[in-house]
Amino acid sequence: MANLVSTYLVSAFWTRARYPVGALCKRAGLVGALCKRAKCPVGAFWTRACIAITAMLVCGMSVHAEVGYIHGRLTDKKLDKPLAAHPVTLNVHRANADVETQETVTDENGDYRFDELPLDPSLHYTVATTYEGSEYTEEDLVLSTWAPNLTVNLDIGAMSNDRSKIRVKTHMLFIGPPPEDHAPDGAVSVREILQVENQNDLPFQTVHDGKPVGLHLGLPRGHEGFQSRTSHELAVSPATNQVVMTTPLPPGQLEFGYVYILHVEDAELDLSRLLQFDTEHLYILVPERFNFRPQSKRFGEPRREAIHNLIYNIYSNQENEPFPAGARADLTLKFGVASQETSADLGQMALIAVAAALTGGFFVAALFMLRNAHNRSKTTEAAETHEDAKPDAGWLGKLDDEDLEDVRVARLEFITYLDDARKNQHISERVYNRLRREQTERLSATLNQRKARGLE
């Protein structure tokens, strides 16, 4: 009987790779039970031996399972073959710690592998590689005891050229004074900021002037001194007078901006250009003292807003009238001439903060606030509007001209303080939006009162 038990235990031990630990425990328990039933004097001994062996197996498997690996294959989709001898990087992200980096190279089959990776849910990994100037990444990878190994295959060079899935969500043109060292020859600076969405699952690439580019966008004639204000590779094609993004446009939304100089000619500032992609929202922000107005009927009456102690006019295309791709957008601004009066409700308070950021050159802050502007729901804003936010026109009417001017200055200073506090993250976005909306409404009422008295 003892020999039978020994043979059974050895068999179970050496074949444990095919059986779960639970099954081995059951077999060991069965052997103990057989020993007891047979009144074998060594039954108790073998029962304890089974428990000890099972414990050692469990401990050994636990230690072995504390690390895992990430592997995969790089495939050159242009040539439809594996990408051999190519570097691959693994970034290990730890909470409140610097990113650790590991590197390897693919073999002749395009395969790579990173071993001995901790199974820690607090860690996440990023696999990345660069090929012909484009970066390919797979982010937020997590290893655990439930998934100790991951396969991450990267298709290199796969692109989409479907232009119908490229949308310019927002295009803003901010008019301002030229640089201080520029000659006084009627020039203005133009800052443009765009939010572009690639709805394809793959990076977008098209051909412009015989070269592959991620985007190409029109510029007005006669511009000079072009400068990119973001980290994306932007340049001007002299042959076509267009801004080109030299790298593919990744899926999702991307924000970028640039600035240039343009001259006023015959009391006109012509920003017109051919639009390459569908454009949903187009805004033109003009300081009131410049007194420029769009001539196109697509733009209605402006909304007047305060930005750092100055009043700006913000023009927008009508809500349900986007600019189609291939159309020439008439963005001519005429000095001192009124446009046709139509109603325009922008309802985008964060756009004022964007313009304020642009005046100081803070493109990063502008992009952040621009994203927040699109994330906010009009329904939510309407629900948050309180009756107390409505300005007291009767109270303003009782003030003399000097007191009315003091109110205007105080409102402007408070709005400037709110802009600075939000930019420095001293107040939350929710508080900022509420207070700034209230103060803007009250300032508008003050300006209307001054206009009624002939003070504007």
C-alpha positions as a LaTeX table, in Angstrom:
\begin{tabular}{lrrr}
\hline
Residue & $x$ (\AA) & $y$ (\AA) & $z$ (\AA) \\
\hline
Met1 & 0.00 & 0.00 & 0.00 \\
Ala2 & 2.84 & 2.37 & 0.88 \\
Asn3 & 4.50 & 1.76 & $-2.51$ \\
Leu4 & 1.22 & 2.58 & $-4.26$ \\
Val5 & 0.96 & 5.87 & $-2.42$ \\
Ser6 & 4.59 & 6.79 & $-3.21$ \\
Thr7 & 4.15 & 6.09 & $-6.89$ \\
Tyr8 & 0.96 & 8.20 & $-6.99$ \\
Leu9 & 2.59 & 11.20 & $-5.26$ \\
Val10 & 5.63 & 11.20 & $-7.53$ \\
Ser11 & 3.38 & 11.05 & $-10.59$ \\
Ala12 & 1.28 & 13.93 & $-9.34$ \\
Phe13 & 4.39 & 15.99 & $-8.51$ \\
Trp14 & 6.10 & 15.62 & $-11.90$ \\
Thr15 & 2.93 & 16.24 & $-13.88$ \\
Arg16 & 1.88 & 19.32 & $-11.90$ \\
Ala17 & 2.39 & 21.51 & $-14.98$ \\
Arg18 & $-0.67$ & 19.84 & $-16.53$ \\
Tyr19 & $-2.84$ & 20.07 & $-13.46$ \\
Pro20 & $-3.88$ & 23.03 & $-11.35$ \\
Val21 & $-2.69$ & 23.17 & $-7.78$ \\
Gly22 & $-6.26$ & 22.59 & $-6.67$ \\
Ala23 & $-6.35$ & 19.28 & $-8.53$ \\
Leu24 & $-3.07$ & 18.24 & $-6.91$ \\
Cys25 & $-4.46$ & 19.05 & $-3.49$ \\
Lys26 & $-7.50$ & 16.92 & $-4.21$ \\
Arg27 & $-5.28$ & 14.02 & $-5.29$ \\
Ala28 & $-3.15$ & 14.39 & $-2.18$ \\
Gly29 & $-6.30$ & 14.46 & $-0.05$ \\
Leu30 & $-7.56$ & 11.37 & $-1.80$ \\
Val31 & $-4.31$ & 9.54 & $-1.04$ \\
Gly32 & $-4.55$ & 10.50 & 2.62 \\
Ala33 & $-8.10$ & 9.25 & 2.70 \\
Leu34 & $-7.07$ & 5.95 & 1.12 \\
Cys35 & $-4.32$ & 5.52 & 3.67 \\
Lys36 & $-6.73$ & 6.12 & 6.51 \\
Arg37 & $-9.33$ & 3.77 & 5.13 \\
Ala38 & $-6.66$ & 1.08 & 4.66 \\
Lys39 & $-5.57$ & 1.67 & 8.24 \\
Cys40 & $-2.10$ & 2.19 & 6.89 \\
Pro41 & 0.27 & 3.09 & 9.71 \\
Val42 & 1.90 & 5.69 & 7.50 \\
Gly43 & $-1.40$ & 7.34 & 6.53 \\
Ala44 & $-0.94$ & 10.30 & 8.83 \\
Phe45 & 2.65 & 10.70 & 7.63 \\
Trp46 & 1.67 & 10.79 & 3.98 \\
Thr47 & $-1.18$ & 13.19 & 4.65 \\
Arg48 & 1.23 & 15.65 & 6.24 \\
Ala49 & 3.72 & 15.07 & 3.41 \\
Cys50 & 1.05 & 15.89 & 0.84 \\
Ile51 & 0.19 & 19.12 & 2.61 \\
Ala52 & 3.85 & 20.12 & 2.81 \\
Ile53 & 4.49 & 19.36 & $-0.86$ \\
Thr54 & 1.37 & 21.28 & $-1.90$ \\
Ala55 & 2.46 & 24.29 & 0.17 \\
Met56 & 5.89 & 24.26 & $-1.47$ \\
Leu57 & 4.33 & 24.10 & $-4.93$ \\
Val58 & 1.99 & 27.01 & $-4.20$ \\
Cys59 & 4.84 & 29.10 & $-2.78$ \\
Gly60 & 7.04 & 28.27 & $-5.75$ \\
Met61 & 4.33 & 29.22 & $-8.23$ \\
Ser62 & 3.62 & 32.48 & $-6.36$ \\
Val63 & 7.26 & 33.56 & $-6.52$ \\
His64 & 7.46 & 32.61 & $-10.18$ \\
Ala65 & 4.31 & 34.63 & $-10.96$ \\
Glu66 & 5.65 & 37.92 & $-9.54$ \\
Val67 & 7.11 & 38.92 & $-12.90$ \\
Gly68 & 5.79 & 38.81 & $-16.45$ \\
Tyr69 & 6.73 & 39.98 & $-19.92$ \\
Ile70 & 5.57 & 42.11 & $-22.85$ \\
His71 & 6.37 & 40.94 & $-26.36$ \\
Gly72 & 5.18 & 41.52 & $-29.90$ \\
Arg73 & 6.11 & 42.07 & $-33.51$ \\
Leu74 & 6.86 & 45.13 & $-35.63$ \\
Thr75 & 5.51 & 44.94 & $-39.18$ \\
Asp76 & 6.37 & 47.32 & $-42.00$ \\
Lys77 & 2.93 & 47.72 & $-43.60$ \\
Lys78 & 4.35 & 49.51 & $-46.62$ \\
Leu79 & 6.44 & 46.47 & $-47.56$ \\
Asp80 & 4.19 & 44.00 & $-45.74$ \\
Lys81 & 7.09 & 42.29 & $-43.98$ \\
Pro82 & 8.57 & 42.18 & $-40.45$ \\
Leu83 & 10.77 & 45.07 & $-39.40$ \\
Ala84 & 14.05 & 43.48 & $-38.28$ \\
Ala85 & 16.91 & 44.99 & $-36.25$ \\
His86 & 14.77 & 47.94 & $-35.19$ \\
Pro87 & 14.94 & 49.54 & $-31.70$ \\
Val88 & 11.95 & 49.33 & $-29.36$ \\
Thr89 & 11.59 & 51.24 & $-26.09$ \\
Leu90 & 9.66 & 50.28 & $-22.97$ \\
Asn91 & 8.80 & 53.08 & $-20.53$ \\
Val92 & 7.95 & 52.05 & $-16.97$ \\
His93 & 5.73 & 54.63 & $-15.26$ \\
Arg94 & 5.71 & 54.68 & $-11.46$ \\
Ala95 & 3.57 & 56.92 & $-9.27$ \\
Asn96 & 5.49 & 60.01 & $-8.11$ \\
Ala97 & 8.72 & 58.77 & $-9.69$ \\
Asp98 & 10.79 & 59.27 & $-12.80$ \\
Val99 & 10.03 & 57.12 & $-15.83$ \\
Glu100 & 12.35 & 54.15 & $-16.22$ \\
Thr101 & 13.39 & 53.14 & $-19.74$ \\
Gln102 & 14.39 & 49.80 & $-21.22$ \\
Glu103 & 15.49 & 49.22 & $-24.80$ \\
Thr104 & 15.75 & 46.22 & $-27.06$ \\
Val105 & 16.02 & 45.42 & $-30.78$ \\
Thr106 & 13.77 & 43.24 & $-32.92$ \\
Asp107 & 15.12 & 39.96 & $-34.26$ \\
Glu108 & 15.08 & 38.76 & $-37.88$ \\
Asn109 & 11.35 & 38.04 & $-37.55$ \\
Gly110 & 10.55 & 41.51 & $-36.25$ \\
Asp111 & 9.88 & 40.14 & $-32.76$ \\
Tyr112 & 10.84 & 41.88 & $-29.51$ \\
Arg113 & 10.46 & 40.95 & $-25.85$ \\
Phe114 & 10.82 & 42.62 & $-22.44$ \\
Asp115 & 11.21 & 40.12 & $-19.57$ \\
Glu116 & 11.21 & 40.23 & $-15.77$ \\
Leu117 & 8.54 & 42.96 & $-15.52$ \\
Pro118 & 6.90 & 43.37 & $-12.08$ \\
Leu119 & 3.23 & 42.39 & $-11.78$ \\
Asp120 & 2.34 & 45.59 & $-9.94$ \\
Pro121 & $-1.07$ & 47.20 & $-10.68$ \\
Ser122 & 0.35 & 50.57 & $-9.64$ \\
Leu123 & 2.74 & 50.46 & $-12.62$ \\
His124 & 1.87 & 50.99 & $-16.24$ \\
Tyr125 & 3.99 & 50.48 & $-19.31$ \\
Thr126 & 4.36 & 52.14 & $-22.71$ \\
Val127 & 5.83 & 50.43 & $-25.76$ \\
Ala128 & 7.20 & 52.88 & $-28.32$ \\
Thr129 & 9.26 & 52.98 & $-31.49$ \\
Thr130 & 10.12 & 55.60 & $-34.08$ \\
Tyr131 & 10.26 & 55.00 & $-37.81$ \\
Glu132 & 10.91 & 57.59 & $-40.54$ \\
Gly133 & 10.20 & 60.45 & $-38.15$ \\
Ser134 & 6.87 & 59.07 & $-36.90$ \\
Glu135 & 6.35 & 57.68 & $-33.40$ \\
Tyr136 & 4.24 & 54.60 & $-32.77$ \\
Thr137 & 3.14 & 53.86 & $-29.21$ \\
Glu138 & 0.91 & 51.59 & $-27.18$ \\
Glu139 & 0.16 & 53.17 & $-23.82$ \\
Asp140 & $-1.37$ & 52.30 & $-20.44$ \\
Leu141 & $-0.30$ & 48.66 & $-20.42$ \\
Val142 & $-0.72$ & 46.92 & $-17.04$ \\
Leu143 & 0.53 & 43.50 & $-15.95$ \\
Ser144 & $-1.09$ & 41.55 & $-13.11$ \\
Thr145 & $-1.41$ & 38.01 & $-11.80$ \\
Trp146 & $-4.49$ & 37.70 & $-14.01$ \\
Ala147 & $-2.65$ & 38.93 & $-17.11$ \\
Pro148 & 1.09 & 38.43 & $-16.51$ \\
Asn149 & 1.96 & 38.55 & $-20.22$ \\
Leu150 & 0.86 & 40.92 & $-22.99$ \\
Thr151 & 1.27 & 40.81 & $-26.75$ \\
Val152 & 1.67 & 44.24 & $-28.38$ \\
Asn153 & 2.06 & 44.21 & $-32.16$ \\
Leu154 & 2.82 & 47.51 & $-33.89$ \\
Asp155 & 2.01 & 48.12 & $-37.56$ \\
Ile156 & 4.57 & 50.59 & $-38.87$ \\
Gly157 & 3.79 & 52.91 & $-41.73$ \\
Ala158 & 0.03 & 52.21 & $-41.87$ \\
Met159 & $-1.71$ & 55.46 & $-42.87$ \\
Ser160 & $-5.12$ & 56.72 & $-43.92$ \\
Asn161 & $-5.73$ & 59.30 & $-46.64$ \\
Asp162 & $-9.48$ & 59.71 & $-46.08$ \\
Arg163 & $-9.89$ & 63.51 & $-46.02$ \\
Ser164 & $-13.62$ & 63.25 & $-45.29$ \\
Lys165 & $-12.79$ & 62.22 & $-41.70$ \\
Ile166 & $-10.68$ & 65.29 & $-40.94$ \\
Arg167 & $-12.55$ & 68.11 & $-39.18$ \\
Val168 & $-11.38$ & 71.51 & $-38.00$ \\
Lys169 & $-13.42$ & 71.72 & $-34.82$ \\
Thr170 & $-12.36$ & 75.27 & $-33.99$ \\
His171 & $-10.28$ & 77.87 & $-35.81$ \\
Met172 & $-9.51$ & 81.12 & $-34.00$ \\
Leu173 & $-7.84$ & 84.21 & $-35.45$ \\
Phe174 & $-6.65$ & 86.75 & $-32.91$ \\
Ile175 & $-5.74$ & 90.24 & $-34.18$ \\
Gly176 & $-3.22$ & 92.23 & $-32.19$ \\
Pro177 & $-0.51$ & 94.86 & $-32.45$ \\
Pro178 & 2.76 & 94.00 & $-34.21$ \\
Pro179 & 5.96 & 93.30 & $-32.26$ \\
Glu180 & 7.47 & 96.35 & $-30.57$ \\
Asp181 & 10.52 & 96.29 & $-32.84$ \\
His182 & 8.41 & 96.25 & $-36.03$ \\
Ala183 & 8.33 & 99.36 & $-38.20$ \\
Pro184 & 5.09 & 101.44 & $-37.94$ \\
Asp185 & 3.93 & 100.56 & $-41.45$ \\
Gly186 & 0.33 & 99.50 & $-40.82$ \\
Ala187 & 1.15 & 95.93 & $-39.78$ \\
Val188 & $-0.75$ & 93.79 & $-37.29$ \\
Ser189 & 0.07 & 90.42 & $-35.75$ \\
Val190 & $-2.25$ & 87.49 & $-36.37$ \\
Arg191 & $-2.28$ & 84.52 & $-34.03$ \\
Glu192 & $-4.12$ & 81.43 & $-35.22$ \\
Ile193 & $-5.05$ & 78.49 & $-33.04$ \\
Leu194 & $-6.75$ & 75.36 & $-34.35$ \\
Gln195 & $-8.29$ & 72.23 & $-32.93$ \\
Val196 & $-8.29$ & 69.49 & $-35.58$ \\
Glu197 & $-9.92$ & 66.06 & $-35.26$ \\
Asn198 & $-8.79$ & 62.95 & $-37.12$ \\
Gln199 & $-11.73$ & 60.53 & $-37.03$ \\
Asn200 & $-9.74$ & 57.78 & $-38.74$ \\
Asp201 & $-8.40$ & 54.85 & $-36.72$ \\
Leu202 & $-4.99$ & 55.37 & $-38.35$ \\
Pro203 & $-2.71$ & 58.41 & $-38.67$ \\
Phe204 & $-3.71$ & 60.66 & $-41.54$ \\
Gln205 & $-1.27$ & 61.51 & $-44.32$ \\
Thr206 & $-1.79$ & 63.23 & $-47.62$ \\
Val207 & 0.40 & 64.54 & $-50.44$ \\
His208 & 1.08 & 68.25 & $-50.84$ \\
Asp209 & 3.43 & 69.74 & $-53.41$ \\
Gly210 & 4.65 & 66.21 & $-54.16$ \\
Lys211 & 5.60 & 65.47 & $-50.55$ \\
Pro212 & 3.81 & 63.44 & $-47.81$ \\
Val213 & 2.42 & 65.69 & $-45.07$ \\
Gly214 & 0.01 & 65.32 & $-42.16$ \\
Leu215 & $-1.91$ & 68.53 & $-42.90$ \\
His216 & $-1.79$ & 71.56 & $-45.13$ \\
Leu217 & $-3.74$ & 74.74 & $-44.36$ \\
Gly218 & $-4.18$ & 77.98 & $-46.27$ \\
Leu219 & $-2.63$ & 81.30 & $-45.26$ \\
Pro220 & $-3.56$ & 84.84 & $-46.35$ \\
Arg221 & $-1.53$ & 86.43 & $-49.11$ \\
Gly222 & 1.25 & 88.78 & $-48.04$ \\
His223 & 1.98 & 87.28 & $-44.62$ \\
Glu224 & 5.51 & 87.43 & $-43.22$ \\
Gly225 & 7.47 & 86.31 & $-40.18$ \\
Phe226 & 5.68 & 82.97 & $-39.69$ \\
Gln227 & 6.47 & 81.27 & $-36.37$ \\
Ser228 & 5.10 & 78.05 & $-34.90$ \\
Arg229 & 3.92 & 78.30 & $-31.29$ \\
Thr230 & 3.61 & 74.59 & $-30.51$ \\
Ser231 & 5.86 & 71.55 & $-30.44$ \\
His232 & 4.41 & 70.10 & $-33.65$ \\
Glu233 & 6.53 & 70.43 & $-36.76$ \\
Leu234 & 4.96 & 73.22 & $-38.81$ \\
Ala235 & 6.47 & 74.98 & $-41.80$ \\
Val236 & 5.36 & 77.17 & $-44.70$ \\
Ser237 & 5.54 & 75.84 & $-48.24$ \\
Pro238 & 6.84 & 78.73 & $-50.41$ \\
Ala239 & 5.43 & 77.11 & $-53.54$ \\
Thr240 & 1.85 & 76.96 & $-52.27$ \\
Asn241 & 1.77 & 79.55 & $-49.44$ \\
Gln242 & 0.31 & 77.01 & $-47.02$ \\
Val243 & 1.13 & 75.79 & $-43.54$ \\
Val244 & 2.19 & 72.14 & $-43.63$ \\
Met245 & 2.53 & 69.66 & $-40.79$ \\
Thr246 & 5.47 & 67.51 & $-41.76$ \\
Thr247 & 4.49 & 64.50 & $-39.59$ \\
Pro248 & 1.32 & 62.39 & $-39.91$ \\
Leu249 & $-1.78$ & 63.60 & $-38.06$ \\
Pro250 & $-2.49$ & 61.11 & $-35.26$ \\
Pro251 & $-6.02$ & 59.81 & $-34.56$ \\
Gly252 & $-8.10$ & 61.92 & $-32.18$ \\
Gln253 & $-7.93$ & 65.65 & $-31.55$ \\
Leu254 & $-4.83$ & 67.81 & $-31.90$ \\
Glu255 & $-4.34$ & 71.49 & $-31.05$ \\
Phe256 & $-1.65$ & 73.75 & $-32.44$ \\
Gly257 & $-1.02$ & 77.41 & $-33.19$ \\
Tyr258 & 1.18 & 79.86 & $-35.06$ \\
Val259 & 1.68 & 83.61 & $-35.50$ \\
Tyr260 & 2.62 & 85.91 & $-38.40$ \\
Ile261 & 2.58 & 89.55 & $-39.52$ \\
Leu262 & 0.07 & 90.99 & $-42.02$ \\
His263 & $-0.33$ & 94.50 & $-43.39$ \\
Val264 & $-3.47$ & 96.60 & $-43.70$ \\
Glu265 & $-4.01$ & 97.81 & $-47.26$ \\
Asp266 & $-6.68$ & 100.32 & $-48.38$ \\
Ala267 & $-8.32$ & 100.13 & $-44.94$ \\
Glu268 & $-8.72$ & 96.35 & $-45.29$ \\
Leu269 & $-7.14$ & 93.39 & $-43.56$ \\
Asp270 & $-7.59$ & 90.40 & $-45.84$ \\
Leu271 & $-7.35$ & 87.07 & $-44.00$ \\
Ser272 & $-9.20$ & 85.14 & $-46.70$ \\
Arg273 & $-7.98$ & 81.70 & $-47.72$ \\
Leu274 & $-9.02$ & 78.40 & $-49.27$ \\
Leu275 & $-10.16$ & 75.93 & $-46.62$ \\
Gln276 & $-8.75$ & 72.44 & $-47.02$ \\
Phe277 & $-11.06$ & 70.72 & $-44.52$ \\
Asp278 & $-14.56$ & 71.15 & $-43.11$ \\
Thr279 & $-14.48$ & 73.87 & $-40.43$ \\
Glu280 & $-17.20$ & 73.87 & $-37.78$ \\
His281 & $-16.44$ & 77.02 & $-35.78$ \\
Leu282 & $-14.41$ & 80.01 & $-36.89$ \\
Tyr283 & $-13.82$ & 82.94 & $-34.53$ \\
Ile284 & $-12.19$ & 86.31 & $-35.17$ \\
Leu285 & $-11.14$ & 88.29 & $-32.08$ \\
Val286 & $-10.49$ & 92.00 & $-32.66$ \\
Pro287 & $-9.56$ & 94.65 & $-30.06$ \\
Glu288 & $-12.28$ & 97.27 & $-30.03$ \\
Arg289 & $-9.83$ & 100.10 & $-30.59$ \\
Phe290 & $-8.82$ & 98.52 & $-33.92$ \\
Asn291 & $-12.38$ & 98.94 & $-35.23$ \\
Phe292 & $-12.18$ & 96.14 & $-37.83$ \\
Arg293 & $-15.30$ & 94.24 & $-38.92$ \\
Pro294 & $-15.76$ & 91.16 & $-41.11$ \\
Gln295 & $-17.57$ & 91.88 & $-44.35$ \\
Ser296 & $-18.97$ & 88.39 & $-44.92$ \\
Lys297 & $-22.61$ & 87.81 & $-44.05$ \\
Arg298 & $-21.58$ & 84.59 & $-42.35$ \\
Phe299 & $-20.53$ & 86.68 & $-39.35$ \\
Gly300 & $-23.10$ & 88.45 & $-37.23$ \\
Glu301 & $-22.81$ & 91.20 & $-34.68$ \\
Pro302 & $-19.94$ & 90.68 & $-32.24$ \\
Arg303 & $-20.08$ & 89.87 & $-28.59$ \\
Arg304 & $-18.11$ & 92.42 & $-26.56$ \\
Glu305 & $-15.91$ & 90.97 & $-23.86$ \\
Ala306 & $-13.23$ & 92.25 & $-21.52$ \\
Ile307 & $-9.75$ & 90.79 & $-21.80$ \\
His308 & $-7.04$ & 92.19 & $-19.51$ \\
Asn309 & $-8.45$ & 95.70 & $-19.21$ \\
Leu310 & $-9.37$ & 95.92 & $-22.89$ \\
Ile311 & $-12.66$ & 95.40 & $-24.73$ \\
Tyr312 & $-12.63$ & 92.90 & $-27.60$ \\
Asn313 & $-15.17$ & 92.14 & $-30.30$ \\
Ile314 & $-15.60$ & 88.41 & $-30.99$ \\
Tyr315 & $-17.11$ & 87.42 & $-34.32$ \\
Ser316 & $-18.28$ & 83.89 & $-35.19$ \\
Asn317 & $-19.90$ & 82.12 & $-38.09$ \\
Gln318 & $-23.55$ & 81.23 & $-37.59$ \\
Glu319 & $-24.14$ & 78.18 & $-35.40$ \\
Asn320 & $-25.49$ & 75.88 & $-38.12$ \\
Glu321 & $-23.42$ & 77.19 & $-41.03$ \\
Pro322 & $-20.00$ & 75.51 & $-41.04$ \\
Phe323 & $-17.43$ & 76.21 & $-43.74$ \\
Pro324 & $-17.15$ & 73.28 & $-46.19$ \\
Ala325 & $-13.86$ & 71.90 & $-47.42$ \\
Gly326 & $-12.74$ & 73.36 & $-50.74$ \\
Ala327 & $-14.58$ & 76.66 & $-50.19$ \\
Arg328 & $-12.87$ & 80.01 & $-50.14$ \\
Ala329 & $-13.60$ & 81.71 & $-46.81$ \\
Asp330 & $-14.09$ & 85.48 & $-47.10$ \\
Leu331 & $-12.28$ & 86.75 & $-44.01$ \\
Thr332 & $-11.85$ & 90.34 & $-45.14$ \\
Leu333 & $-11.94$ & 92.84 & $-42.29$ \\
Lys334 & $-12.89$ & 96.43 & $-43.16$ \\
Phe335 & $-11.77$ & 99.32 & $-41.00$ \\
Gly336 & $-14.57$ & 101.40 & $-39.47$ \\
Val337 & $-17.47$ & 99.90 & $-41.48$ \\
Ala338 & $-20.35$ & 98.04 & $-39.83$ \\
Ser339 & $-21.45$ & 94.64 & $-41.06$ \\
Gln340 & $-25.04$ & 93.50 & $-41.52$ \\
Glu341 & $-26.76$ & 93.12 & $-38.14$ \\
Thr342 & $-27.62$ & 89.55 & $-37.30$ \\
Ser343 & $-27.84$ & 87.72 & $-34.01$ \\
Ala344 & $-24.94$ & 85.60 & $-32.84$ \\
Asp345 & $-24.83$ & 83.80 & $-29.52$ \\
Leu346 & $-21.32$ & 82.52 & $-28.92$ \\
Gly347 & $-21.87$ & 81.25 & $-25.42$ \\
Gln348 & $-18.17$ & 80.37 & $-25.17$ \\
Met349 & $-16.84$ & 82.17 & $-22.13$ \\
Ala350 & $-13.65$ & 80.15 & $-22.12$ \\
Leu351 & $-12.77$ & 81.61 & $-25.52$ \\
Ile352 & $-12.17$ & 84.92 & $-23.78$ \\
Ala353 & $-9.66$ & 83.25 & $-21.53$ \\
Val354 & $-8.07$ & 81.77 & $-24.64$ \\
Ala355 & $-7.66$ & 85.22 & $-26.14$ \\
Ala356 & $-6.29$ & 86.54 & $-22.88$ \\
Ala357 & $-3.72$ & 83.78 & $-22.87$ \\
Leu358 & $-2.80$ & 84.51 & $-26.47$ \\
Thr359 & $-2.15$ & 88.18 & $-25.73$ \\
Gly360 & 0.59 & 87.08 & $-23.38$ \\
Gly361 & 1.85 & 84.36 & $-25.70$ \\
Phe362 & 0.65 & 81.53 & $-23.47$ \\
Phe363 & $-0.37$ & 79.09 & $-26.19$ \\
Val364 & $-0.33$ & 76.14 & $-23.80$ \\
Ala365 & $-2.87$ & 77.80 & $-21.52$ \\
Ala366 & $-4.93$ & 78.80 & $-24.52$ \\
Leu367 & $-5.11$ & 75.22 & $-25.78$ \\
Phe368 & $-6.08$ & 73.95 & $-22.34$ \\
Met369 & $-8.93$ & 76.45 & $-22.05$ \\
Leu370 & $-10.02$ & 75.77 & $-25.62$ \\
Arg371 & $-10.49$ & 72.07 & $-24.79$ \\
Asn372 & $-12.52$ & 73.03 & $-21.73$ \\
Ala373 & $-14.72$ & 75.27 & $-23.84$ \\
His374 & $-15.80$ & 72.30 & $-25.98$ \\
Asn375 & $-16.33$ & 70.02 & $-23.00$ \\
Arg376 & $-18.82$ & 72.26 & $-21.30$ \\
Ser377 & $-22.49$ & 71.69 & $-22.07$ \\
Lys378 & $-24.78$ & 74.59 & $-22.84$ \\
Thr379 & $-27.45$ & 72.86 & $-20.78$ \\
Thr380 & $-25.15$ & 72.75 & $-17.78$ \\
Glu381 & $-24.27$ & 76.40 & $-18.11$ \\
Ala382 & $-27.89$ & 77.38 & $-18.37$ \\
Ala383 & $-28.73$ & 75.37 & $-15.27$ \\
Glu384 & $-25.94$ & 77.08 & $-13.32$ \\
Thr385 & $-27.08$ & 80.58 & $-14.23$ \\
His386 & $-28.65$ & 82.20 & $-11.17$ \\
Glu387 & $-31.04$ & 85.07 & $-10.99$ \\
Asp388 & $-28.50$ & 86.98 & $-8.91$ \\
Ala389 & $-26.19$ & 87.06 & $-11.93$ \\
Lys390 & $-28.50$ & 89.42 & $-13.83$ \\
Pro391 & $-27.11$ & 92.95 & $-13.76$ \\
Asp392 & $-29.13$ & 95.68 & $-12.02$ \\
Ala393 & $-29.74$ & 98.12 & $-14.85$ \\
Gly394 & $-31.87$ & 100.32 & $-12.58$ \\
Trp395 & $-28.98$ & 100.79 & $-10.14$ \\
Leu396 & $-26.59$ & 101.71 & $-12.94$ \\
Gly397 & $-29.01$ & 104.28 & $-14.25$ \\
Lys398 & $-28.89$ & 106.15 & $-10.94$ \\
Leu399 & $-25.11$ & 106.60 & $-11.06$ \\
Asp400 & $-23.45$ & 109.71 & $-12.42$ \\
Asp401 & $-20.86$ & 109.49 & $-15.19$ \\
Glu402 & $-17.89$ & 109.41 & $-12.81$ \\
Asp403 & $-19.33$ & 106.59 & $-10.70$ \\
Leu404 & $-20.25$ & 104.69 & $-13.84$ \\
Glu405 & $-16.62$ & 104.88 & $-14.98$ \\
Asp406 & $-15.49$ & 103.58 & $-11.59$ \\
Val407 & $-17.83$ & 100.61 & $-12.00$ \\
Arg408 & $-16.41$ & 99.89 & $-15.46$ \\
Val409 & $-12.82$ & 99.94 & $-14.19$ \\
Ala410 & $-13.69$ & 97.76 & $-11.18$ \\
Arg411 & $-15.42$ & 95.16 & $-13.36$ \\
Leu412 & $-12.43$ & 95.06 & $-15.73$ \\
Glu413 & $-9.97$ & 94.63 & $-12.87$ \\
Phe414 & $-12.02$ & 91.84 & $-11.33$ \\
Ile415 & $-12.25$ & 89.99 & $-14.64$ \\
Thr416 & $-8.48$ & 90.34 & $-15.10$ \\
Tyr417 & $-7.95$ & 88.97 & $-11.59$ \\
Leu418 & $-10.17$ & 85.97 & $-12.38$ \\
Asp419 & $-8.23$ & 85.27 & $-15.60$ \\
Asp420 & $-4.91$ & 85.34 & $-13.74$ \\
Ala421 & $-6.24$ & 83.22 & $-10.86$ \\
Arg422 & $-7.53$ & 80.56 & $-13.22$ \\
Lys423 & $-4.35$ & 80.53 & $-15.30$ \\
Asn424 & $-2.32$ & 79.96 & $-12.12$ \\
Gln425 & $-4.85$ & 77.34 & $-10.92$ \\
His426 & $-5.73$ & 79.30 & $-7.79$ \\
Ile427 & $-9.43$ & 78.75 & $-8.39$ \\
Ser428 & $-11.32$ & 75.84 & $-9.93$ \\
Glu429 & $-12.75$ & 75.90 & $-13.45$ \\
Arg430 & $-16.30$ & 75.73 & $-12.09$ \\
Val431 & $-15.82$ & 78.79 & $-9.88$ \\
Tyr432 & $-14.02$ & 80.64 & $-12.66$ \\
Asn433 & $-16.75$ & 80.01 & $-15.24$ \\
Arg434 & $-19.53$ & 81.12 & $-12.87$ \\
Leu435 & $-17.86$ & 84.30 & $-11.60$ \\
Arg436 & $-16.54$ & 85.34 & $-14.97$ \\
Arg437 & $-19.91$ & 84.94 & $-16.60$ \\
Glu438 & $-21.53$ & 87.05 & $-13.90$ \\
Gln439 & $-18.92$ & 89.81 & $-14.15$ \\
Thr440 & $-19.04$ & 89.82 & $-17.94$ \\
Glu441 & $-22.81$ & 90.28 & $-17.90$ \\
Arg442 & $-22.51$ & 93.12 & $-15.40$ \\
Leu443 & $-19.74$ & 94.73 & $-17.43$ \\
Ser444 & $-21.87$ & 94.50 & $-20.57$ \\
Ala445 & $-24.69$ & 96.28 & $-18.77$ \\
Thr446 & $-22.25$ & 98.97 & $-17.66$ \\
Leu447 & $-20.95$ & 99.45 & $-21.20$ \\
Asn448 & $-24.49$ & 99.65 & $-22.55$ \\
Gln449 & $-25.31$ & 102.33 & $-19.99$ \\
Arg450 & $-22.22$ & 104.31 & $-20.99$ \\
Lys451 & $-23.13$ & 103.93 & $-24.67$ \\
Ala452 & $-26.65$ & 105.20 & $-23.99$ \\
Arg453 & $-25.14$ & 108.33 & $-22.40$ \\
Gly454 & $-22.80$ & 108.88 & $-25.33$ \\
Leu455 & $-19.70$ & 108.02 & $-23.30$ \\
Glu456 & $-18.57$ & 105.16 & $-25.58$ \\
\hline
\end{tabular}
